[in-house]
Amino acid sequence: MSATPREPRKDGEATRQRILQAAGELFAAVGYAEASNKAVAAKADVDLASINYHFGSRNGLYLAVLDEARRRFLDIADLQRIVLGEQPATEKLRALVELVVHKAAQSRDNWHLRVLAAEILAPSPHGQAHLQAERPMKLSLLKTLFSEITAIPVDDPALTRCILCVTAPWAMLLIGPRGASGALHEILDMPADAVCTHLYHFALAGLQATGQHHARQQGL
């Protein structure tokens, strides 16, 4: 006689989210190495078996936390939606800058950005490889957008340099506020629209100047 399939507990997703939240807060506060499953279970008010049931292992839990943090900051779906849209390239750039700035401001006081910053500054055994899995697609999308603005072919190394120059301030909004004070905190206290406008015009001017320089080099 076959066993009757056990129905999933109705509170299963709520428990999973509670564990994810507790783990995110602990990983942000003390880092991957110091946040044990026992501490996470105590903070989430669950037993250790619940962590293994929902995430498989401590490493699985950490990767799920990184996924949630990355989704809150800049999900690949957000980038695809903007870059592959129908609006002019300059409007796409503006939309992307606005998305990054507003997400950085919204996430300033929660664990999501702090977890990502901690992983970047002090990589864990598995976190970097997990975060880098989407990197080729993100680079391809950014090259596509910047190529539209500069008229530089997508396979030209100049576009890789453009990505570094344009996205470095975005990375600083992510990494800088972690345990620090000063200019970055001052910027995050400014009106988001003002920050967006400044970063957009700065990036656009740099991209356009690079495109013009490339055209002169090619004799166009």
N, C-alpha and C positions, 0 to 999 in steps of 0.2 A: 504494500500500500504506500503510495507516494505521500510525502509530507505536504501539508498545506503551506503554501508560501506565506511567510510572515510579512504582514503589512508594515511598512515603515512607520516609525513613530511620528505622530502629527507635529510634535515639537522638535523634530530632528533638525530642520533648517534653522530654527531659532537657536538651538544649542550650538550648531556649527558657527553661526554668526557671533554668538557670545564668546566662543573660544577664539575666533579670529580677532575680535576686538581686544580681548585680554592679551593675546599673544602679541598683537601689533603694539600695544602700549608698552609691554615688557621689552620686546626687542628694541623699540625706540629708546627706552630708558637705559637699558643696561647692555644691549648688544646681543647678538646671536649666541655667543659663547657662554654668556652668563645667565641666559634665560632658560631654565630647565622646564621640562614638561610638567614636573611637579608644581613649580611655581605658577605656570600658566593654568593648570587645573585648579589650583587653589584660588587664583584670581577670578577665573570664570565660574567657580563653584560647580565643577563637574569632576568626575573621576578620571583617572588616567586612561581607562579603557575608551572613554568617549573621544579623546584626542586621536588614538589609534584608529578608532572606527571611522571618524570623519576625514582624517588626513593621512592615515597609514603609518606615519612616523614623525619624529621631530623635524626631520629635514622636509618632509612633505608639508608640514604645518608652516615652516618658514617660507617655502616657495609659494604657498598660497597667500601668505601675508605680503610677499613681494608683488605678487600678481595684483592684489587688491590695491596696494600702494601705487603701482605703476598705472593701473586703470584710473585712479583718482587724479593722477598728475597729467599724463598724456598718453592715452590709449591709442593703439595702432588704428582703431576704428575712427577715432577723432581725426587723425592725420589723413586717412584715406578719404573721409567725408569732405574735408576741406580741399585737399590737393586735387582730387578727382572731380570736383564740382565744376559748374558751368561758368562761374563768375570770372572776371579778368584776374590775371595772375597777381596784380598788386592788391586786389581785394582779398585774395586768398592769403597773401602774406599778412595783411592786417588782421584777418580773422584768426590766423594761427597765433600771432602775437597776443591778441586779446584773450584767446583761450589759455595760453600759458600763464599770463599775468594774473588773470582772475582765479585760475586754479591754485596758483602759488599763494595768493592772498587768502583764499578760502581754507587752504590746508595748513596755514601757518601755525595754528594753535592745536593741531591734532597730530597723530602719530605717523601719518602716511609719508609726508616729506622727510621726517626725521629718520624713518626706516630706510628710505632710499639713500639719504645722505650718508647714513652710517655704513651702508653696504658699499657705497662708492669710496668712502674714506678708509674703511677697514674691511676689505672684501672677505666674505665667508668662503668656505670650501666649495659650495655649490651655487651661491647666489649670483656671482658674476656671469658664469656660463648661462644661467637661466635668463638673466636680464639681457644678455647679448643675443639671445636667440632671435629677437625681432629687429636687431640692429640693421642687417642688410636691407630689409624691406623699408625701414624708416629712412635710411640713407638714400635709397632709390627714389622714394617719394619726394624727399627734400631736393634731390638733384633735378627731378622733373620740374618742380616748382621754380627753382632758381634758374634753370635753363630757360624757362618761359620768360623770366624777367630780364635775363642778361643776354639771351640769344647765343650763349655758349653751349656747345654740344654736351650732352649728358655724360659722355665718357671722358671729358677733358678734366685733368687734375685740378684745374682752377676752381671747379665747382666744389671739390672736396675742401679746398681752402675756404671757400665762401661759407660752407656749412659750419666750419670751426668758428669763423668770425661772427656769424649771425647768431649761432646758438650758444656761444659761450656765456653771454649775459643771462640766458634762460637757465643754464646750468648753475650759475651763481645764485639765482633766486632759489634754487633747490638746495644747494649745499651751504651757502653762506649763512643763513639764519640759524643754523644748528649751533647752539651754545655760544653765540657771538652777539656782538652789538655793533653799532656804528652805522656806516653808510647804507648797508643792505637793509637793516631794520628801518632806517629812515625812509628808504625808498618804498618799502612795503607799507609804511604809514601814510604815504602820499595817495591822493585819489588815483584809483586804478586807471581811469581814462587818460590821465596825464602821463602815467608811466607807459601805457600802451602806445600813445601817440609818439612819445619820444623814441621808444625802441623801434617802432615801425619806421619812422622817418630816417633814423640812423641806419637801420638795416637796408632800407630801400635805396638810400643814397650810396651806400657802399656797394650794393649789387649793381646798380646802374653804372657807377664809376668803373667797376671791374669789367662790366660788359663793354663799355666804350674803349677801355684800354685793350681788351682782347681784340676788338674790331680793328683798332689801329695796328696792332701787331700782325693781324692777318691781311692788312692792306685793304680792308673793306670800307 
